[in-house]
Amino acid sequence: MSATHAHETDHELEHLRREHLMLDPKPRGEMNRMIMEAMHTTSWRFRLTFAFLVLVVLVCLFGVWGYMIAEGLGVAGVTVPIYWGIFLVNTVFWIGISHAGTFVSALLRVFKAEYRRPFTRAAELMTTFGLVQAGLSIFFHMGRVWLSYWLFPYPNERQLWPNFHSPLSWDFLAINTYLMASTMYLFLPLIPDLAMARDRSTGWRKVFYRILSLGFRGTEGEWAHLRIAMNIFAFAILPVMFSVHTIVSWDFAAAMRPGWSSTIFGPYFVVGALQSGLSAVAMVLVVVRGTMKNMKYFIRPEVFDALGKLMLVISMAWAYFFFNDYMVQWYGGDKFTDALLHFHEEGPLGWMWFAMLILNVAVPWLTLWNKKVRRTPWAIFAIGLGVNVAMWFERYIIVPISLTINRMPFTWREHVPGVEIPLGIGTLAFFILLYMAASKLVPLVPVWEVQEGQLAHSVRKVGKEVVVSVADME
Amino acid sequence: MSEKKIPEFSANWSAEEQGKWGLVVDQDLCTGCQACVTACAMENNIPFVGEEDAAYGRAMHWIRIERFWEGVYPEVKATPFQPVMCQQCGAAPCEPVCPVFASVHSQAEQLNIQVYNRCVGTRYCANNCPYVARTFNWRDYERPEPLPNQLNPDVTVRRRGIMEKCTFCVQRIKRAEDRAKSEGREVYDGEVEPACVQACPAEALTFGRLDDPESAVSKKARSGRGVKLLEDLGTLPHVTYLKGGA
């Protein structure tokens, strides 16, 4: 009798260890070695992809951009009355992607969700690199980009200031705030890992890590300061995230155009950002797990399981806000808004509207309730890809398609994208390129955070039960 | 050592009910001949964009003749032509959205001014203009010889990447005001004529002071046939459209 019980308990313990990274500790030295190995190993496939992406970035991004600066925006597809085109679609898209990175990391850190530990850094890196693409897309969009510094409130002899009445000025400041805050939030938890890497490298890497780790030695005082700083940033970044995407939505909501002047756009955009960003985090983790060495130990199906649940909840929230926005606009009964809503569904790009709803709502709802699906990395990748495509469609519908219809029917016109397409591909390639470079330069998994979590977790037997307990580390 | 005084900027987007300069368009007289469009392009150094860009909707005109029809062929009934230019709104939606104050309100003339050399080309003003009255310099358009000889020296030649729009020929307004000032008098009614008004063969356009109740333009604007475009938006346009007459 007791023998079978003991056997069952062992079985359960084994299962728990296989399932949860936090209950499957490895010695610190070995884990550090695994991370260093993941950073140092580059396959020929990595090099080939890297070289290809460098080429794409040089041609599609900097080459085409230079051509556009020299020629003028005429080479893009924007026209009258579609003054804003795919450049701003991409801007909103990348800001959306970038938001979720820091948001996921900060929210899960604030609420002490233990499964966050292996992937916070991967999510935070996405934020910084996504914002780079968003910023680039705004610069593509500007008619005279060489004067973009005029948006900064800098003292000058002409006493000229930016116009603080303009939502674009708020947007510019908000994105800059977010870029700086999220970069610091990325950097702070990186310091102990950089110090770890410094102690285990030679050559130029040693110099690189020595400079970046700011002389961190891991004393009690240093840890105490670091924890306070990280805590402040984790809490502060959440409201900043909400405010930034709300302000992005005000670029549209504050304008007096049918389909844009909607009071629900703030939260609708925030949820949309989470929708695309969470899926992007999941996609990045699938790729990292599949391609980098030793990552199967750190990123386990439990991570995809948890992210899948979050994706499902956010998908429901997005559906609610979409319906709310649509309902209120339709109920308003304005004839131009009415024409626009019909144009969304019946216009030449009506398929985009339906694809958006299918990929954003139907697919996640029909698949993510299933635990098996949530724990299958390729399935999560496919669903995440669908959601991201759908969210790009959503922004496309909001920007160029909605600009087609205005209050002067004589000017209605459809638009044909021009150099927006290579530039869009260029930003995507640049994002992947930066990410690939970072995966070889900084530890992609916050080792100290995983080790801390494993220290805090313990499995005990209470009578015949197996009990997992977590000690509060702070 | 006098203290250097820097005038404080005060943002005043609030309505000016009456306005100073105004235009009246009599749609019952307009023949749709496009003389105003041509005259405007000549006066204001508006470039020719070429066939391809024009076909793609990038033709640069500060005034356009909108034509509509009712019914389906062959029972088609034409409706009056509708010339549309910048309405010089009293509460202009284009002004507050510009991040760099390139689209500003002239307190002296009560017109919407576009400061070309301040514009960075975000095109937000164009999106927010309910009349779609603004045009953008998508490229540096070619001006082959001898076209440069025709350029109006009173008007800036614009480069690629900036926004522009109807100014009510502010250079003509200023010239008339300067002349009147040097002669010690007020600008008399009919002294200022924008290029479009001057060119209109049907005399469908009238320009003048709205704040002078005796001027031709304010008499016409007050007539029962007058309507404003998209009046429900509260932009307080300074252009009045007359139609529905005998």
Chai-1 contact restraints between the chains, C-beta under 6 A:
chainA,res_idxA,chainB,res_idxB,connection_type,confidence,min_distance_angstrom,max_distance_angstrom,comment,restraint_id
A,G72,B,W138,contact,1.0,0.0,6.0,A-B,restraint_1
A,G72,B,R139,contact,1.0,0.0,6.0,A-B,restraint_2
A,G72,B,R160,contact,1.0,0.0,6.0,A-B,restraint_3
A,L73,B,W138,contact,1.0,0.0,6.0,A-B,restraint_4
A,G74,B,W138,contact,1.0,0.0,6.0,A-B,restraint_5
A,G74,B,R139,contact,1.0,0.0,6.0,A-B,restraint_6
A,T79,B,Y56,contact,1.0,0.0,6.0,A-B,restraint_7
A,T79,B,G57,contact,1.0,0.0,6.0,A-B,restraint_8
A,T79,B,R58,contact,1.0,0.0,6.0,A-B,restraint_9
A,V80,B,G57,contact,1.0,0.0,6.0,A-B,restraint_10
A,P81,B,V132,contact,1.0,0.0,6.0,A-B,restraint_11
A,Y83,B,R123,contact,1.0,0.0,6.0,A-B,restraint_12
A,Y83,B,A126,contact,1.0,0.0,6.0,A-B,restraint_13
A,Y83,B,N127,contact,1.0,0.0,6.0,A-B,restraint_14
A,M142,B,V120,contact,1.0,0.0,6.0,A-B,restraint_15
A,M142,B,G121,contact,1.0,0.0,6.0,A-B,restraint_16
A,G143,B,G121,contact,1.0,0.0,6.0,A-B,restraint_17
A,G143,B,G161,contact,1.0,0.0,6.0,A-B,restraint_18
A,G143,B,I162,contact,1.0,0.0,6.0,A-B,restraint_19
A,R144,B,V120,contact,1.0,0.0,6.0,A-B,restraint_20
A,R144,B,G121,contact,1.0,0.0,6.0,A-B,restraint_21
A,R144,B,G161,contact,1.0,0.0,6.0,A-B,restraint_22
A,L147,B,V120,contact,1.0,0.0,6.0,A-B,restraint_23
A,W150,B,V100,contact,1.0,0.0,6.0,A-B,restraint_24
A,W150,B,V120,contact,1.0,0.0,6.0,A-B,restraint_25
A,L151,B,P99,contact,1.0,0.0,6.0,A-B,restraint_26
A,Q159,B,I6,contact,1.0,0.0,6.0,A-B,restraint_27
A,P162,B,P99,contact,1.0,0.0,6.0,A-B,restraint_28
A,P162,B,V100,contact,1.0,0.0,6.0,A-B,restraint_29
A,N163,B,C98,contact,1.0,0.0,6.0,A-B,restraint_30
A,N163,B,P99,contact,1.0,0.0,6.0,A-B,restraint_31
A,N163,B,F101,contact,1.0,0.0,6.0,A-B,restraint_32
A,H165,B,P96,contact,1.0,0.0,6.0,A-B,restraint_33
A,S166,B,V97,contact,1.0,0.0,6.0,A-B,restraint_34
A,S166,B,C98,contact,1.0,0.0,6.0,A-B,restraint_35
A,S166,B,P99,contact,1.0,0.0,6.0,A-B,restraint_36
A,L168,B,P99,contact,1.0,0.0,6.0,A-B,restraint_37
A,L168,B,T122,contact,1.0,0.0,6.0,A-B,restraint_38
A,L168,B,Y124,contact,1.0,0.0,6.0,A-B,restraint_39
A,S169,B,P99,contact,1.0,0.0,6.0,A-B,restraint_40
A,A255,B,N127,contact,1.0,0.0,6.0,A-B,restraint_41
A,A255,B,N128,contact,1.0,0.0,6.0,A-B,restraint_42
A,M256,B,P93,contact,1.0,0.0,6.0,A-B,restraint_43
A,R407,B,P130,contact,1.0,0.0,6.0,A-B,restraint_44
A,R407,B,L230,contact,1.0,0.0,6.0,A-B,restraint_45
A,M408,B,V132,contact,1.0,0.0,6.0,A-B,restraint_46
A,F410,B,E66,contact,1.0,0.0,6.0,A-B,restraint_47
A,T411,B,V132,contact,1.0,0.0,6.0,A-B,restraint_48
A,R413,B,G57,contact,1.0,0.0,6.0,A-B,restraint_49
